[in-house]
Amino acid sequence: MPEINQLFFAHKEVLQLLIQKAGLHEGKWMLAANFGFTAGNFGPVTEQLAPGAIVSILAIGLQRATAETPEAITLDASVINPSNLRPAVKRRKV
């Protein structure tokens, strides 16, 4: 079997793992990212410099979804990471 060098995940798979890792059990959540942006002159040699930009991903996280957030980019933590706590059972007095 060949060695695996790359693995890719859909955004909802990453979202599910982050919700579970964060221990969230309620609310609808979506992915959030913080980007860094730098402008400069880039090129292989001085004579070929051209204006350009570099965008870097500084952090990936979770953001609580609002009512306007499309369902296609959210997951419900209560569905994918339900709480293990069961409601207390009321005992009847005899």
PAVEX-52763 format. One record per atom (N, C-alpha, C): atom name; x, y, z. Coordinates in Angstrom, 3 decimals. Example, Ala and Ser with C-alpha at 12.3 -4.5 7.8 and 13.67 -1.06 7.14 Angstrom:
<rs>
R at        x        y        z
R  N   13.190   -5.690    7.800
R CA   12.300   -4.500    7.800
R  C   13.200   -3.300    7.800
R  N   12.850   -2.250    7.080
R CA   13.670   -1.060    7.140
R  C   12.900    0.030    7.870
</rs>
This chain:
<rs>
R at        x        y        z
R  N    0.842   -1.173    0.000
R CA    0.000    0.000    0.000
R  C    0.893    1.243    0.000
R  N    0.613    2.199   -0.887
R CA    1.466    3.387   -0.948
R  C    1.315    4.252    0.307
R  N    2.364    4.998    0.593
R CA    2.359    5.889    1.744
R  C    1.441    7.088    1.473
R  N    0.649    7.449    2.470
R CA   -0.249    8.597    2.342
R  C    0.527    9.851    2.699
R  N    0.528   10.831    1.796
R CA    1.257   12.074    2.012
R  C    0.348   13.277    2.236
R  N   -0.922   13.151    1.873
R CA   -1.853   14.257    2.044
R  C   -3.219   13.723    2.438
R  N   -3.893   14.458    3.304
R CA   -5.275   14.159    3.669
R  C   -6.063   15.449    3.576
R  N   -7.222   15.409    2.990
R CA   -8.062   16.586    2.866
R  C   -9.382   16.349    3.567
R  N   -9.942   17.421    4.143
R CA  -11.203   17.338    4.853
R  C  -12.119   18.447    4.360
R  N  -13.390   18.139    4.224
R CA  -14.382   19.153    3.876
R  C  -14.557   20.097    5.059
R  N  -15.027   21.316    4.791
R CA  -15.144   22.296    5.868
R  C  -16.078   21.824    6.981
R  N  -17.117   21.058    6.662
R CA  -18.025   20.572    7.707
R  C  -17.363   19.502    8.566
R  N  -16.436   18.739    7.996
R CA  -15.692   17.767    8.803
R  C  -14.791   18.482    9.805
R  N  -14.126   19.532    9.366
R CA  -13.277   20.329   10.255
R  C  -14.141   20.991   11.324
R  N  -15.270   21.530   10.922
R CA  -16.193   22.172   11.857
R  C  -16.665   21.192   12.929
R  N  -17.014   19.983   12.534
R CA  -17.458   18.970   13.490
R  C  -16.351   18.644   14.488
R  N  -15.144   18.451   14.012
R CA  -14.027   18.131   14.906
R  C  -13.741   19.266   15.889
R  N  -13.818   20.514   15.421
R CA  -13.578   21.650   16.304
R  C  -14.671   21.781   17.364
R  N  -15.920   21.551   16.979
R CA  -17.024   21.599   17.942
R  C  -16.821   20.538   19.020
R  N  -16.451   19.343   18.605
R CA  -16.224   18.266   19.566
R  C  -15.019   18.563   20.449
R  N  -13.941   19.062   19.879
R CA  -12.727   19.380   20.642
R  C  -13.001   20.485   21.656
R  N  -13.837   21.458   21.284
R CA  -14.161   22.561   22.182
R  C  -15.170   22.152   23.262
R  N  -15.761   20.975   23.115
R CA  -16.729   20.509   24.108
R  C  -18.049   21.255   24.059
R  N  -18.431   21.722   22.875
R CA  -19.688   22.454   22.723
R  C  -20.841   21.473   22.546
R  N  -21.940   21.724   23.249
R CA  -23.093   20.828   23.193
R  C  -24.379   21.539   22.784
R  N  -24.296   22.825   22.509
R CA  -25.493   23.554   22.091
R  C  -25.119   24.696   21.169
R  N  -26.084   25.105   20.380
R CA  -25.891   26.229   19.468
R  C  -25.450   25.793   18.088
R  N  -25.694   26.667   17.127
R CA  -25.240   26.433   15.756
R  C  -23.944   27.202   15.570
R  N  -22.982   26.557   14.915
R CA  -21.630   27.111   14.790
R  C  -21.166   27.047   13.350
R  N  -20.226   27.954   13.016
R CA  -19.606   27.959   11.695
R  C  -18.115   28.198   11.862
R  N  -17.359   27.889   10.810
R CA  -15.920   28.119   10.847
R  C  -15.625   29.613   10.774
R  N  -14.576   30.004   11.453
R CA  -14.082   31.380   11.384
R  C  -12.581   31.305   11.143
R  N  -12.054   32.318   10.478
R CA  -10.622   32.357   10.211
R  C  -10.108   33.784   10.367
R  N   -8.920   33.908   10.928
R CA   -8.227   35.198   10.994
R  C   -7.120   35.171    9.951
R  N   -7.124   36.184    9.092
R CA   -6.146   36.254    8.028
R  C   -5.168   37.400    8.273
R  N   -3.942   37.191    7.849
R CA   -2.948   38.248    7.835
R  C   -2.708   38.647    6.385
R  N   -2.443   39.915    6.160
R CA   -2.256   40.417    4.806
R  C   -1.019   41.309    4.773
R  N   -0.143   41.059    3.829
R CA    1.060   41.869    3.663
R  C    1.242   42.194    2.183
R  N    1.526   43.445    1.915
R CA    1.803   43.867    0.538
R  C    3.307   44.073    0.382
R  N    3.800   43.903   -0.823
R CA    5.221   44.100   -1.069
R  C    5.539   43.972   -2.537
R  N    6.809   44.013   -2.827
R CA    7.289   43.804   -4.193
R  C    7.944   42.428   -4.238
R  N    7.501   41.617   -5.182
R CA    7.966   40.233   -5.246
R  C    8.422   39.895   -6.657
R  N    9.374   39.003   -6.759
R CA    9.840   38.531   -8.049
R  C   11.086   37.684   -7.881
R  N   11.416   36.890   -8.885
R CA   12.566   36.000   -8.779
R  C   13.902   36.748   -8.784
R  N   13.954   37.875   -9.480
R CA   15.164   38.709   -9.518
R  C   14.728   40.170   -9.473
R  N   15.643   41.063   -9.119
R CA   15.319   42.484   -8.962
R  C   14.660   43.069  -10.202
R  N   15.100   42.681  -11.366
R CA   14.558   43.230  -12.605
R  C   13.113   42.798  -12.860
R  N   12.635   41.791  -12.174
R CA   11.278   41.284  -12.403
R  C   10.367   41.509  -11.199
R  N   10.717   42.458  -10.334
R CA    9.864   42.746   -9.180
R  C    8.526   43.307   -9.642
R  N    7.475   42.930   -8.937
R CA    6.128   43.428   -9.220
R  C    5.360   43.533   -7.905
R  N    4.440   44.479   -7.825
R CA    3.633   44.577   -6.608
R  C    2.824   43.297   -6.418
R  N    2.716   42.899   -5.166
R CA    1.975   41.678   -4.880
R  C    1.508   41.657   -3.442
R  N    0.897   40.572   -3.064
R CA    0.366   40.440   -1.711
R  C    0.543   39.007   -1.226
R  N    0.660   38.888    0.080
R CA    0.705   37.578    0.725
R  C   -0.444   37.530    1.723
R  N   -1.228   36.489    1.652
R CA   -2.305   36.271    2.609
R  C   -1.963   35.017    3.389
R  N   -1.962   35.139    4.717
R CA   -1.672   33.977    5.554
R  C   -2.841   33.712    6.482
R  N   -3.033   32.455    6.823
R CA   -4.064   32.071    7.779
R  C   -3.406   32.088    9.151
R  N   -3.852   33.003   10.008
R CA   -3.263   33.144   11.340
R  C   -3.920   32.211   12.354
R  N   -5.217   31.984   12.217
R CA   -5.937   31.109   13.151
R  C   -7.237   30.637   12.518
R  N   -7.669   29.464   12.927
R CA   -8.957   28.912   12.508
R  C   -9.740   28.635   13.780
R  N  -11.012   29.007   13.783
R CA  -11.798   28.811   14.993
R  C  -13.269   28.630   14.694
R  N  -14.067   28.860   15.719
R CA  -15.512   28.702   15.644
R  C  -16.191   30.027   15.925
R  N  -17.307   30.241   15.273
R CA  -18.125   31.416   15.528
R  C  -19.571   30.969   15.602
R  N  -20.274   31.469   16.626
R CA  -21.686   31.114   16.760
R  C  -22.451   31.714   15.583
R  N  -23.285   30.902   14.970
R CA  -24.069   31.347   13.819
R  C  -25.236   32.208   14.275
R  N  -25.663   33.091   13.406
R CA  -26.838   33.921   13.661
R  C  -28.020   33.340   12.881
R  N  -29.175   33.925   13.070
R CA  -30.371   33.456   12.358
R  C  -30.214   33.625   10.846
R  N  -29.384   34.587   10.423
R CA  -29.200   34.853    8.991
R  C  -28.141   33.961    8.344
R  N  -27.376   33.228    9.145
R CA  -26.303   32.405    8.602
R  C  -26.888   31.234    7.808
R  N  -26.441   31.022    6.573
R CA  -26.957   29.894    5.776
R  C  -26.672   28.547    6.445
R  N  -27.653   27.667    6.410
R CA  -27.520   26.334    7.001
R  C  -26.378   25.531    6.374
R  N  -26.052   25.833    5.124
R CA  -25.021   25.079    4.409
R  C  -23.640   25.208    5.041
R  N  -23.422   26.235    5.862
R CA  -22.096   26.429    6.456
R  C  -22.102   26.300    7.977
R  N  -23.198   25.766    8.533
R CA  -23.283   25.621    9.989
R  C  -23.516   24.179   10.396
R  N  -23.197   23.894   11.645
R CA  -23.544   22.617   12.260
R  C  -24.134   22.899   13.629
R  N  -25.082   22.082   14.025
R CA  -25.728   22.197   15.327
R  C  -24.982   21.309   16.315
R  N  -24.383   21.939   17.319
R CA  -23.585   21.189   18.295
R  C  -24.434   20.183   19.069
R  N  -25.698   20.466   19.295
R CA  -26.543   19.533   20.043
R  C  -26.805   18.246   19.262
R  N  -26.648   18.310   17.948
R CA  -26.861   17.130   17.102
R  C  -25.567   16.336   16.941
R  N  -24.462   17.017   16.667
R CA  -23.219   16.292   16.375
R  C  -22.376   16.000   17.615
R  N  -22.682   16.680   18.724
R CA  -21.919   16.465   19.959
R  C  -22.864   16.576   21.162
R  N  -23.836   15.644   21.243
R CA  -24.812   15.739   22.330
R  C  -24.152   15.569   23.693
R  N  -24.747   16.208   24.676
R CA  -24.250   16.111   26.044
R  C  -24.488   14.705   26.571
R  N  -23.542   14.199   27.355
R CA  -23.686   12.860   27.945
R  C  -24.592   12.884   29.170
R  N  -24.909   14.064   29.651
R CA  -25.752   14.175   30.839
R  C  -27.196   13.881   30.468
R  N  -27.780   12.978   31.216
R CA  -29.184   12.660   31.006
R  C  -30.015   13.443   32.013
R  N  -31.186   13.846   31.651
R CA  -32.020   14.566   32.603
R  C  -32.325   13.682   33.813
R  N  -32.389   14.300   34.967
R CA  -32.675   13.540   36.191
R  C  -34.064   12.934   36.099
R  N  -34.170   11.706   36.556
R CA  -35.439   11.012   36.557
R  C  -36.151   11.302   37.869
R  N  -37.378   11.788   37.769
R CA  -38.132   12.078   38.973
R  C  -38.745   10.776   39.485
R  N  -38.540   10.533   40.772
R CA  -39.110    9.339   41.379
R  C  -40.442    9.694   42.036
R  N  -41.356    8.793   41.902
R CA  -42.657    8.997   42.533
R  C  -42.598    8.563   43.988
R  N  -43.223    9.325   44.829
R CA  -43.298    8.931   46.228
R  C  -44.378    7.884   46.365
R  N  -44.077    6.865   47.131
R CA  -45.023    5.778   47.306
R  C  -45.762    5.932   48.600
</rs>
